[in-house]
Amino acid sequence: MTDDEVTLIDEAGVERRFKLHDAFDLDGVAYYLVEDASDPESVLLLRESGSGLETVDGDEFKRVMLALEQDRVE
């Protein structure tokens, strides 16, 4: 686990600061677990895509978080 801060630009072009909690690969996809620096209750799961980073939600979020909890990630 790391405690690095990163700045990301959202879809509206607004810079937001996040604390990087974990970075891992699952099924050949890179994922990042981040916490909003100004709102610790706001935790996001992001994945790398061809156009940058995308928020993960729904069934994919559940699948990835289960794999993380079961330590099935690289």
C-alpha atoms as an extended CHARMM CRD file, in Angstrom:
* protein
*
        74  EXT
         1         1  MET       CA              0.0000000000        0.0000000000        0.0000000000  PROA      1               0.0000000000
         2         2  THR       CA              1.1000000000        3.5070000000       -0.7240000000  PROA      2               0.0000000000
         3         3  ASP       CA              0.0880000000        6.9120000000        0.6010000000  PROA      3               0.0000000000
         4         4  ASP       CA              0.9510000000        9.0380000000       -2.4320000000  PROA      4               0.0000000000
         5         5  GLU       CA             -1.1270000000       12.0380000000       -3.4690000000  PROA      5               0.0000000000
         6         6  VAL       CA             -2.0710000000       12.4560000000       -7.1050000000  PROA      6               0.0000000000
         7         7  THR       CA             -3.9000000000       15.2090000000       -8.9660000000  PROA      7               0.0000000000
         8         8  LEU       CA             -6.4440000000       14.1210000000      -11.5430000000  PROA      8               0.0000000000
         9         9  ILE       CA             -8.5170000000       16.1960000000      -13.9220000000  PROA      9               0.0000000000
        10        10  ASP       CA            -12.1750000000       15.2120000000      -14.1280000000  PROA      10              0.0000000000
        11        11  GLU       CA            -14.4900000000       15.3010000000      -17.1490000000  PROA      11              0.0000000000
        12        12  ALA       CA            -15.2840000000       18.9780000000      -16.5020000000  PROA      12              0.0000000000
        13        13  GLY       CA            -11.5870000000       19.9150000000      -16.5070000000  PROA      13              0.0000000000
        14        14  VAL       CA            -11.4880000000       20.4680000000      -12.7340000000  PROA      14              0.0000000000
        15        15  GLU       CA             -8.3490000000       19.3660000000      -10.8710000000  PROA      15              0.0000000000
        16        16  ARG       CA             -9.0380000000       17.0920000000       -7.9060000000  PROA      16              0.0000000000
        17        17  ARG       CA             -6.5220000000       15.7150000000       -5.4140000000  PROA      17              0.0000000000
        18        18  PHE       CA             -6.6010000000       12.0820000000       -4.3490000000  PROA      18              0.0000000000
        19        19  LYS       CA             -4.5960000000        9.8450000000       -2.0510000000  PROA      19              0.0000000000
        20        20  LEU       CA             -3.5290000000        6.6520000000       -3.8000000000  PROA      20              0.0000000000
        21        21  HSD       CA             -4.2490000000        3.6800000000       -1.5430000000  PROA      21              0.0000000000
        22        22  ASP       CA             -3.5110000000        0.8000000000       -3.8730000000  PROA      22              0.0000000000
        23        23  ALA       CA             -2.5960000000        0.0260000000       -7.4670000000  PROA      23              0.0000000000
        24        24  PHE       CA             -2.9940000000       -3.4790000000       -8.8730000000  PROA      24              0.0000000000
        25        25  ASP       CA             -3.6780000000       -5.5290000000      -11.9910000000  PROA      25              0.0000000000
        26        26  LEU       CA             -6.6080000000       -7.8760000000      -12.5080000000  PROA      26              0.0000000000
        27        27  ASP       CA             -7.1730000000       -9.7680000000      -15.7550000000  PROA      27              0.0000000000
        28        28  GLY       CA             -4.6440000000       -7.5620000000      -17.5570000000  PROA      28              0.0000000000
        29        29  VAL       CA             -6.2730000000       -4.2710000000      -16.5010000000  PROA      29              0.0000000000
        30        30  ALA       CA             -4.6060000000       -1.7430000000      -14.1660000000  PROA      30              0.0000000000
        31        31  TYR       CA             -6.8140000000       -0.4850000000      -11.3220000000  PROA      31              0.0000000000
        32        32  TYR       CA             -6.2730000000        2.2580000000       -8.7310000000  PROA      32              0.0000000000
        33        33  LEU       CA             -8.0430000000        2.6540000000       -5.4010000000  PROA      33              0.0000000000
        34        34  VAL       CA             -8.0630000000        6.3600000000       -4.4680000000  PROA      34              0.0000000000
        35        35  GLU       CA             -9.5580000000        8.5490000000       -1.7450000000  PROA      35              0.0000000000
        36        36  ASP       CA            -10.6050000000       12.1580000000       -2.3390000000  PROA      36              0.0000000000
        37        37  ALA       CA             -8.0670000000       14.2850000000       -0.4030000000  PROA      37              0.0000000000
        38        38  SER       CA            -10.7760000000       16.7500000000        0.6620000000  PROA      38              0.0000000000
        39        39  ASP       CA            -13.4140000000       14.0850000000        1.4520000000  PROA      39              0.0000000000
        40        40  PRO       CA            -12.0310000000       10.8620000000        3.0030000000  PROA      40              0.0000000000
        41        41  GLU       CA            -15.4940000000        9.2730000000        2.7380000000  PROA      41              0.0000000000
        42        42  SER       CA            -15.2630000000        9.4850000000       -1.0680000000  PROA      42              0.0000000000
        43        43  VAL       CA            -13.3190000000        6.4760000000       -2.3240000000  PROA      43              0.0000000000
        44        44  LEU       CA            -13.1100000000        5.6820000000       -6.0320000000  PROA      44              0.0000000000
        45        45  LEU       CA            -11.9690000000        2.6900000000       -8.0130000000  PROA      45              0.0000000000
        46        46  LEU       CA            -10.3800000000        3.7480000000      -11.2980000000  PROA      46              0.0000000000
        47        47  ARG       CA             -9.1590000000        1.6960000000      -14.2500000000  PROA      47              0.0000000000
        48        48  GLU       CA             -6.7520000000        2.5160000000      -17.0440000000  PROA      48              0.0000000000
        49        49  SER       CA             -8.2650000000        2.7930000000      -20.4930000000  PROA      49              0.0000000000
        50        50  GLY       CA             -7.0840000000        4.0300000000      -23.8620000000  PROA      50              0.0000000000
        51        51  SER       CA             -8.3380000000        7.5140000000      -23.0520000000  PROA      51              0.0000000000
        52        52  GLY       CA             -7.0000000000        7.7720000000      -19.4920000000  PROA      52              0.0000000000
        53        53  LEU       CA             -8.6080000000        6.7430000000      -16.2200000000  PROA      53              0.0000000000
        54        54  GLU       CA            -12.2600000000        5.7850000000      -15.8570000000  PROA      54              0.0000000000
        55        55  THR       CA            -14.4090000000        5.3260000000      -12.7670000000  PROA      55              0.0000000000
        56        56  VAL       CA            -15.4510000000        1.7350000000      -12.1300000000  PROA      56              0.0000000000
        57        57  ASP       CA            -18.9270000000        1.0000000000      -10.7720000000  PROA      57              0.0000000000
        58        58  GLY       CA            -21.7330000000       -1.5490000000      -10.8410000000  PROA      58              0.0000000000
        59        59  ASP       CA            -20.9530000000       -5.2240000000      -11.3750000000  PROA      59              0.0000000000
        60        60  GLU       CA            -17.3380000000       -4.5530000000      -12.3770000000  PROA      60              0.0000000000
        61        61  PHE       CA            -16.7850000000       -2.6380000000       -9.1160000000  PROA      61              0.0000000000
        62        62  LYS       CA            -18.1720000000       -5.5630000000       -7.0950000000  PROA      62              0.0000000000
        63        63  ARG       CA            -16.0610000000       -8.0990000000       -9.0250000000  PROA      63              0.0000000000
        64        64  VAL       CA            -12.8300000000       -6.1170000000       -8.6360000000  PROA      64              0.0000000000
        65        65  MET       CA            -13.3760000000       -5.3320000000       -4.9470000000  PROA      65              0.0000000000
        66        66  LEU       CA            -14.1020000000       -9.0150000000       -4.2350000000  PROA      66              0.0000000000
        67        67  ALA       CA            -10.8800000000      -10.0040000000       -6.0260000000  PROA      67              0.0000000000
        68        68  LEU       CA             -8.9760000000       -7.3850000000       -3.9930000000  PROA      68              0.0000000000
        69        69  GLU       CA            -10.4670000000       -8.6150000000       -0.7080000000  PROA      69              0.0000000000
        70        70  GLN       CA             -9.5820000000      -12.2060000000       -1.6180000000  PROA      70              0.0000000000
        71        71  ASP       CA             -6.0520000000      -11.1360000000       -2.6120000000  PROA      71              0.0000000000
        72        72  ARG       CA             -6.4680000000      -12.3830000000       -6.1850000000  PROA      72              0.0000000000
        73        73  VAL       CA             -4.8300000000       -9.3070000000       -7.7230000000  PROA      73              0.0000000000
        74        74  GLU       CA             -1.2640000000       -8.7060000000       -8.8530000000  PROA      74              0.0000000000
